[in-house]
């Protein structure tokens, strides 16, 4: 099955999903957005030890697993563990929050993560202004407009799929400026920017505002997306309690938590591998710019986004060279058309990608200077102030 056939059947293939390709066709999966150097060896040892020395954990209900995970994640973030709600990855919390806030007034900066767009289709979308490329500065401008108008605003930071990162102090300043709005931040990729950058890890605990909600997981930075561990952190105890009531009992398995605890404690592995990946991603950006020019979005993390009008055609060409990338259809609401490419991790992988790009047909090389919109705007509701004009364009 080709990339075109996969899209024609209406199924969107997300990162790391190779089910639409013929078996053995892909040898280099650059569609995956998790750490491609994971999982940590310490995780493998912990899981094997659990299976070998405590097989009874497979039989018993994992009563202690959530508390163990919360305590390990709290040490990583530097927050009290009772401030965390644990669940099965960020995707579960997006489902929970979309249910909790379905009757509320929500703003959403776009483009955005697939699951967020799907769950928060009722929100007011804030795409880039007409004729203006998206950027970190423009995202911050739109964020402040949205926080002025809505009771809740949701973003990913760094952004998925573009990779733009808004500095922590800028987000905290926005929260202080608009205390009636709660900012929900998906920090799935925050570790790829650098350590200790989460809004939850502000140096002065008393300075952490109550109108912040953080979503994180151990899936991306640690290369453990096959386990479904994640947390919600906020000082808004009422929201945290309402979210926790919607999480099923015993959401995490004992085996998963044994491995996740080991990963969270292995900071040496995490910092070493993420430093390597950041350097590799810079090399990836140079390689992509040689072929796609200004259509490549600069970022500080492990992937690069390429604006393109025919992403499926580019992906099919790369698949002919046994490479998978993530494609985005700009006709969908809140989307911008293009490809997300994760960084290769070694010389052989770079050579494979370089050869594939070198043979890309000239018809698939984008025109320089084009500005790409972030999908189709959507007009929602605003309870706190008149809807900003930018949200209605």
TAKABEL-V671457 format. One record per run of one state. SS is the DSSP state (H for helix, E for strand, L for the rest). FROM is the first residue (numbers start at 0). TO is the last residue. If there is no record, write none. Layout:
ss=(SS;SS)
from=(FROM;FROM)
to=(TO;TO)
This chain:
ss=(L;H;L;E;L;H;L;H;L;H;L;H;E;L;H;L;E;L;H;L;E;L;H;L;E;L;H;L;E;L;H;L;H;L;H;L;E;L;E;L;H;L;H;L;H;E;L;E;L;H;L;E;L;E;L;E;L;E;L;H;L;H;L;E;L;H;L)
from=(0;2;8;27;29;40;53;54;58;64;77;80;83;87;88;100;105;109;113;119;123;126;135;149;151;156;167;177;181;186;189;193;198;201;204;207;211;217;229;234;236;245;253;265;266;295;297;302;307;310;319;322;324;325;328;332;333;337;342;346;358;361;364;375;376;388;392)
to=(1;7;26;28;39;52;53;57;63;76;79;82;86;87;99;104;108;112;118;122;125;134;148;150;155;166;176;180;185;188;192;197;200;203;206;210;216;228;233;235;244;252;264;265;294;296;301;306;309;318;321;323;324;327;331;332;336;341;345;357;360;363;374;375;387;391;392)
